[in-house]
Amino acid sequence: MNVPCTTDAIVGATFSKPSDTAFADKLKLRKTSADSFSADYFKGPKAFRDEWEIAKVDAFLTDAEKQFHAITIETAEKTITVLTSRKGKTTVLVKGRKTASASPATAFTKAPHNRVKNYILPEGESVPFLVKLGVMTAEGKVHAQKYDKFRQINRFLEFVDDILSDIVDAHEDAFPGTPLRIIDFGCGKSYLTFAVYHYLVVKKGIQAEIFGLDLKKDVIEACAKLAAACGYDGLRFACGDIADYRAENAGQGAPLDLVITLHACDTATDYALAFAVEHGARAILSVPCCQHELNTALGRTAPDEALNPLLKYGIVKERFSALATDVIRAETLSAHGYKTQLLEFIDMEHTPKNILIRAVKREDSGSLTTGADALKSALGVELTLERLLRQ
Ligand SMILES: C[S@@+](CC[C@H](N)C(=O)[O-])C[C@H]1O[C@@H](n2cnc3c(N)ncnc32)[C@H](O)[C@@H]1O
């Protein structure tokens, strides 16, 4: 789409008259800072609000007229209207004056390059698995609807990058010349598993073997096919339950370098964390979700009455239980020799599942007394991770 303004000059825009391929019935963008827009969109009776970075708006505008046949763009100086006929002919009007007729394929003027984020997998660099998973085109252009996924993948790689020298150095000391050993528990469609493999092996030239485990047979089969299609020889997948895998592999195998477990539901995270500790994982990156265990247990036990106000309101009890669970997990890892942090994975706008537990084995590796004992006794519940590591 070719209109006479740059993306960073836009203060607001409305997109209506959706085509069959439109992701929403109507979309409104409003500039909220130099680099971002609020995006309000409607699909049937549902309304959604999101925050879009300027790079995502750029990507979306490139062919927005294919999704919306009536577009109004406001800048400080002018109102630009872009109308697309059923036959795909696009007409651009500025303040009601007809100025141009452009073909739908022509590009919107891009924002200056210094606005583009410095991603580990940058836009414009074609990455085979991202192309095959439909995140980007063969030329490396990220599809607008996949921009959040693209951002999440890059954010996750930053976390891996932060701990990389720790795990590579420790591995080289202990097992020189051998591949890193990494497991992704509850890998699902494995966007992040592929991303880690690509980053380590293809971009950094580090030897690595990554194993992804998930309950879903069809998903695992698709992942294995994709790994073969990409020529990612060191990436393997299997179908199974994390708890069973832990039981079957107790005491087996060389120490692990990294255990990843992102959004594995409820106590599946605990089995993955327990496995990591038991197999001496050098580092752990975990984003828990669906932390139901404590919330359910607190309905049955008699916790310290000081907690009553926190447990009185259902929504607060649920969130408190989820946060307390992750704090106790973090403290349990600390007690087992890890330097542990709780970090924000991606902002709340995109998902409430946003606490990342990052744990790296301490040099001394000894047990550490943590401050969680009083909290645990106030709750009166022993959580799965503590129970597994006590056995
Ligand atoms: C929300 S998806 C997340 C996928 C991926 N880790 C990510 O963050 O994009 C959660 C995945 O965990 C898997 N999962 C949940 N419980 C599991 C268990 N006990 N054993 C193995 N996989 C499990 C589910 O099948 C699902 O594919």
The ligand as an ORCA input file, in Angstrom:
! r2SCAN-3c Opt
* xyz 0 1
  C       0.581    -24.167     26.086
  S       1.508    -25.433     25.332
  C       3.110    -24.695     25.322
  C       3.996    -25.198     24.232
  C       5.399    -24.616     24.218
  N       6.183    -25.016     25.368
  C       5.344    -23.108     24.147
  O       5.543    -22.424     25.164
  O       5.082    -22.579     23.071
  C       1.646    -26.588     26.651
  C       2.114    -27.928     26.164
  O       2.451    -28.715     27.299
  C       2.067    -30.030     27.010
  N       1.916    -30.738     28.291
  C       1.087    -30.431     29.322
  N       1.212    -31.340     30.313
  C       2.135    -32.243     29.897
  C       2.689    -33.415     30.458
  N       2.308    -33.830     31.675
  N       3.613    -34.087     29.757
  C       4.003    -33.674     28.529
  N       3.505    -32.571     27.932
  C       2.596    -31.864     28.600
  C       0.767    -29.876     26.262
  O       0.459    -31.024     25.491
  C       1.047    -28.658     25.395
  O       1.513    -28.998     24.115
*
